[in-house]
Amino acid sequence: MKAPILALLCLALAQLAGAQTKLAGGPYTVNVTARSATVGWIVETGHATIGAEPGKSDDTAPVLAARKVTFSRLKPGTTYYYDVTGTEEGKGSFRTAPQGDTPFQFVVYGDTRTRHDVHRRVIEALLKNSSPEFVLHTGDLVANGSDSSLWPVFFDIEHELLRKTAFFPALGNHERNDRSFYDFFDHPTLPYYSFDWGNAHFAVLDSDINNVSKSEEARKAFWDEQVRWLENDLQHSQQATFRFAIAHHPPVTAVARREGDNPHMTALMPLFEKYKVTAGLFGHDHNYQHYYKNGVHYLITGGGGAPLYDVDAPPEGITRKVAKTENFLVVDVNGKQAHVRALTPSGETIEVTDLGEPGTPR
């Protein structure tokens, strides 16, 4: 009798553990390469309460935990299907990075931190107007990265997109450099990284130096080290047909009250030119902006849901297009050509740009 009783007890404990956790985010796929990928998801293991009096709850927050599994020995340019919960909501798919000149599509957007109804419309429009292999998020995923109640909202809105793409986010200032970003998206130590996809190279930066440390010396050391990493990374990616740099803070802006706010990013522009970066992709300013200077395109797509900003001071001589509107980018790469469509949530075209097309500037 002891063995059956023990078996029933184990089953009851397993069912109780399952009842105490629920899927709060994902599934999604990060750190995807040609031969490996990490599948992640977020579980809610309980709630914590706080109050000004014993036994009285003034606020409640979910307790979240990151779960992940890394798969290796995968094949390049192959679609894989996974299941992390044994239920429909835990199923997803992704494609590993292709090699060579294989055509591919990706999307870019950012600043999804507020106006969740707008964020939802952006994702719905994106799903309707594109079929991306991966997503680049330019930062400010949520309004406060340390507030656990905000992450399930983000993942709920993004669910249908993230369950069938690879996700490559940049750290925004509203993430507050909180550990959640590192844990959820599998960046154990540093929030900057790079990856290859087909014939393109992508360098994702952490431009949010103000939240790195309270120490000015520590912030400077962090930035100097990242710039050294970036130069080495770009130097060793010259064989790629396209090179993209991604960060939250833009080096140039048409928002008058923000001009000159990011001198550390502005100082990178000569480096982008030296190593022939095709385009820089940024957020932070809640609108659409496009500049072209000395061979480099600068695209700001911060229209994922945060309140819009005026574009009242377009820089002379380099401005291609500015618009006060929600937006996202759809980028199609095919051989030596990259075609960029900037779209609104209603599907209207803001601008079309060709990168690397013969006879046009790169």
C-alpha positions in Angstrom: 0.0 0.0 0.0 2.9 2.3 0.7 3.9 2.6 -3.0 0.5 3.6 -4.3 0.0 6.1 -1.5 3.4 7.6 -2.2 2.6 7.8 -5.9 -0.7 9.6 -5.2 1.0 12.0 -2.8 3.6 12.9 -5.5 0.8 13.4 -8.1 -1.1 15.6 -5.7 2.0 17.7 -4.9 2.7 18.1 -8.6 -0.9 19.2 -9.3 -0.6 21.7 -6.4 2.6 23.1 -7.8 1.1 23.5 -11.2 -2.0 25.2 -9.7 0.3 27.7 -8.0 2.0 28.8 -11.2 0.6 30.2 -14.4 2.0 31.4 -17.6 2.5 35.2 -17.3 4.5 35.9 -20.4 5.7 34.2 -23.5 6.7 31.9 -24.9 9.3 33.7 -26.9 12.7 33.0 -28.4 15.9 35.0 -27.8 19.6 34.7 -28.6 18.8 32.9 -31.9 21.7 32.0 -34.1 22.1 29.7 -37.1 22.6 26.7 -34.8 21.1 27.6 -31.3 18.3 29.4 -29.6 16.9 30.0 -26.2 13.1 29.6 -25.6 11.9 31.6 -22.6 8.6 32.1 -20.8 7.6 33.8 -17.6 5.6 32.2 -14.8 3.6 33.8 -12.0 4.4 31.9 -8.8 2.2 33.9 -6.4 1.5 37.4 -5.2 3.0 39.7 -2.7 1.1 42.4 -0.8 2.0 45.5 1.1 0.0 47.8 3.4 0.4 50.6 6.0 -1.4 48.5 8.7 -1.0 44.8 9.7 -3.3 42.6 7.7 -4.3 45.4 5.4 -3.3 45.3 1.7 -2.8 48.6 -0.1 -1.1 47.1 -3.1 -0.5 43.7 -4.7 2.2 42.6 -7.1 2.7 39.3 -8.9 5.8 37.3 -8.2 7.4 36.5 -11.5 10.1 34.0 -12.5 11.9 33.4 -15.7 12.1 30.0 -17.3 14.3 29.1 -20.2 15.8 26.2 -22.1 18.6 26.5 -24.7 18.6 24.2 -27.8 21.8 23.6 -29.8 22.8 21.5 -32.8 20.1 23.2 -34.8 20.2 23.7 -38.6 20.5 27.1 -40.2 17.5 28.7 -41.8 15.1 26.1 -40.4 11.8 26.6 -38.7 11.4 24.8 -35.4 8.3 24.3 -33.3 8.2 24.0 -29.5 5.9 23.5 -26.5 6.8 24.7 -23.0 3.6 24.0 -21.1 1.8 21.1 -22.8 -1.0 23.5 -23.7 -1.9 25.6 -26.7 -0.8 28.9 -25.0 2.7 27.4 -24.5 3.3 26.5 -28.1 5.4 28.5 -30.6 7.9 28.5 -33.4 10.9 30.3 -34.7 13.4 30.2 -37.5 17.1 29.9 -37.0 19.3 32.5 -38.7 19.9 31.7 -42.4 23.3 31.9 -44.0 24.5 33.7 -47.1 22.2 35.8 -49.2 19.0 34.1 -48.2 16.2 36.7 -48.2 14.6 37.6 -44.9 12.3 40.1 -43.2 12.4 41.7 -39.8 10.5 44.4 -38.0 11.5 47.3 -35.8 9.5 49.3 -33.2 9.8 50.7 -29.7 8.5 52.7 -26.8 5.6 50.4 -26.0 5.6 51.4 -22.4 2.2 53.1 -22.1 -1.2 53.5 -23.9 -1.7 49.8 -24.1 -4.6 50.1 -26.5 -2.2 51.8 -29.0 0.5 49.2 -28.4 -2.1 46.5 -29.2 -3.1 48.2 -32.4 0.6 48.5 -33.4 1.1 44.8 -32.9 -2.1 43.9 -34.7 -1.1 46.1 -37.7 2.4 44.6 -37.7 1.0 41.0 -37.8 -1.3 42.1 -40.7 1.3 43.8 -42.7 4.4 41.6 -42.2 5.8 38.1 -41.6 9.0 38.8 -39.8 11.6 36.2 -38.9 12.7 38.4 -36.0 11.8 41.5 -34.0 14.1 44.4 -33.0 12.6 46.4 -30.1 14.3 49.8 -29.6 13.6 49.9 -25.8 11.2 51.1 -23.2 9.2 47.9 -23.3 7.4 48.9 -20.1 7.0 52.0 -18.1 9.0 50.7 -15.1 11.1 47.6 -15.5 11.1 47.0 -11.7 7.2 46.9 -11.5 6.3 43.3 -11.9 2.7 44.1 -12.7 3.6 45.7 -16.0 5.4 42.7 -17.6 2.4 40.5 -18.0 0.6 43.3 -19.8 3.5 43.7 -22.2 3.7 39.9 -22.9 -0.1 39.6 -23.3 -0.1 42.3 -26.0 2.9 40.9 -27.8 1.9 37.2 -27.4 0.9 36.3 -31.0 4.0 38.1 -32.4 6.6 36.8 -30.0 5.4 33.2 -30.1 6.5 32.9 -33.8 9.6 35.1 -34.1 13.0 35.7 -32.5 13.1 38.6 -30.2 16.1 41.0 -29.9 15.4 43.9 -27.5 17.5 46.9 -26.6 17.5 48.3 -23.0 15.5 51.5 -22.6 15.7 54.0 -19.8 12.3 52.9 -18.5 13.6 49.5 -17.9 15.5 51.2 -15.1 18.4 48.7 -15.7 16.3 46.3 -13.6 17.4 42.7 -13.3 14.1 41.6 -14.9 15.3 42.6 -18.3 18.5 40.6 -18.0 16.6 37.5 -16.6 13.7 37.6 -19.0 15.8 38.0 -22.1 18.7 35.9 -21.1 21.5 38.4 -20.8 23.3 37.3 -17.7 25.8 40.1 -17.4 25.8 42.7 -20.2 22.8 44.2 -22.0 24.7 44.9 -25.2 25.3 42.2 -27.8 25.5 41.4 -31.5 24.3 38.8 -33.9 24.3 37.8 -37.6 21.3 37.1 -39.8 21.9 36.1 -43.3 24.2 38.7 -44.9 23.5 41.3 -42.2 25.1 42.1 -38.9 23.3 43.7 -36.0 24.9 45.4 -32.9 22.5 46.1 -30.1 23.7 48.8 -27.6 22.9 49.9 -24.1 22.6 53.7 -24.5 21.0 54.1 -21.0 24.1 55.1 -19.2 22.3 57.2 -16.6 20.9 54.0 -15.0 24.2 52.1 -15.1 25.4 53.6 -11.8 25.2 56.5 -9.5 28.9 57.0 -9.9 30.0 59.2 -12.8 33.3 57.3 -12.9 31.5 53.9 -13.2 29.2 55.3 -15.9 32.2 56.5 -17.9 34.0 53.2 -17.5 31.0 51.3 -18.7 30.5 53.5 -21.8 34.2 53.4 -22.7 34.2 49.6 -22.5 31.1 49.4 -24.6 32.5 51.7 -27.3 35.6 49.6 -27.5 33.5 46.5 -27.8 31.4 48.2 -30.5 34.4 49.2 -32.6 35.9 45.7 -32.4 32.5 44.3 -33.3 32.0 46.5 -36.4 35.6 46.1 -37.5 35.1 42.3 -37.6 31.8 42.5 -39.4 33.0 44.2 -42.6 32.3 41.1 -44.6 28.5 41.6 -44.0 26.5 43.3 -46.8 24.6 45.3 -44.2 25.5 46.5 -40.7 22.8 47.8 -38.4 23.3 49.5 -35.0 20.4 49.5 -32.6 20.0 51.5 -29.4 17.3 53.3 -27.4 18.6 56.9 -27.4 19.1 58.5 -30.9 22.2 60.6 -31.8 20.1 63.3 -33.5 16.5 64.4 -33.1 13.8 66.7 -34.4 12.3 67.2 -31.0 13.4 70.6 -30.0 13.4 70.1 -26.2 15.5 67.0 -26.5 18.2 68.3 -28.8 21.7 67.7 -27.4 20.4 65.2 -24.7 22.4 62.3 -25.9 26.0 63.5 -26.5 27.4 60.0 -25.9 25.3 58.7 -28.9 26.1 61.7 -31.1 29.8 61.0 -30.5 29.3 57.5 -32.1 28.3 58.9 -35.5 32.0 59.2 -36.8 32.4 55.5 -35.8 29.3 54.5 -37.7 30.7 56.3 -40.7 34.2 54.8 -40.4 32.8 51.2 -40.3 30.1 51.8 -43.0 27.1 51.2 -40.8 24.1 51.0 -43.1 21.6 52.3 -40.7 21.1 53.1 -37.0 17.8 52.2 -35.5 16.6 54.0 -32.4 13.6 54.9 -30.2 13.2 57.2 -27.2 11.5 59.9 -29.2 7.8 59.0 -29.7 7.4 59.7 -33.4 9.0 58.8 -36.7 12.3 60.4 -37.9 14.7 59.6 -40.8 18.1 61.3 -41.4 20.9 60.6 -43.8 24.4 61.8 -43.1 27.7 60.8 -44.6 26.5 57.4 -45.9 24.5 56.4 -42.8 20.8 56.3 -42.4 19.3 57.2 -38.9 15.8 55.9 -38.3 13.9 56.7 -35.1 10.9 54.5 -34.5 9.6 55.3 -31.1 5.9 55.0 -31.9 4.8 51.8 -30.2 2.4 53.3 -27.8 4.0 56.0 -25.6 2.5 59.5 -25.9 3.6 61.2 -29.1 6.2 64.1 -29.3 6.2 67.0 -31.7 8.8 67.0 -34.5 9.3 70.8 -34.3 13.0 71.2 -35.1 14.2 68.9 -38.0 17.9 69.3 -38.4 18.8 71.1 -41.7 20.7 69.3 -44.4 20.2 65.7 -43.2 16.4 65.3 -42.7 14.6 62.9 -45.0 11.3 62.6 -43.2 9.7 63.3 -39.8 6.2 62.6 -38.7 4.3 62.8 -35.4 2.6 59.4 -35.5 2.7 55.9 -34.1 4.8 53.7 -36.4 6.8 50.5 -37.0 9.3 49.5 -39.6 9.2 46.4 -41.9 12.6 45.6 -43.4 13.0 43.2 -46.3 16.6 42.1 -47.1 17.3 40.4 -50.4 20.9 40.1 -51.5 22.4 43.5 -51.9 19.2 45.4 -51.3 17.2 46.2 -48.2 13.8 47.7 -48.5 12.4 49.7 -45.5 8.7 50.5 -45.1 7.6 52.8 -42.3 4.0 52.2 -41.5 1.3 53.5 -39.2 -1.1 51.3 -37.2 -3.7 51.9 -39.8 -1.4 50.4 -42.4 -0.6 53.7 -44.1 2.8 54.2 -45.5 4.9 57.0 -43.9 8.0 56.5 -46.1 9.7 53.9 -48.2 13.6 53.7 -48.1 16.0 51.5 -50.1 19.3 50.7 -48.5 22.1 49.5 -50.7 20.2 49.7 -53.9 22.5 50.4 -56.9 22.6 54.1 -57.7 21.3 55.3 -54.3 23.3 56.2 -51.2 24.0 53.6 -48.6 
